[in-house]
């Protein structure tokens, strides 16, 4: 069992993950993640929280001193993981 940002990640025998909020009120309903790594499940949680506007962490790409111009082809590792997870679930 892994705790991450208010969620409990429970590994299942089929290598999938059950993700539940630690306590109420539930902003994100419990869900099951496909067979993937813990990092992928954490990226999925971050993505869901960002979609709800509940991600309060500062965005690294917007911090002063770390700003850089992104080319159209440059994609962050977490964005690549999310795209791969979306392809697997489709």
GICORFEN-V191808 format. One line per field, one symbol per residue. ss: DSSP state (A for helix, B for strand, O for the rest). phi: phi as a letter, one per 40 degrees, with the letter a starting at -180 (. if undefined). Layout:
ss = ???
phi = ???
//
This chain:
ss = OBBBOOBBBBBOOOOOBBBBBOOOOOOOOOBBBOOOOAAAAAAAAAAAAAAAOOOOOOOAAAOOOOOOOOOOOOOOAAAAAAAAAAAAAO
phi = .bbafgbbbbcbdcgcbbbbccaccccbcdabcccacccccccccdccccccgbcccccccbccgbcaccccccbcdccccccccccccc
//
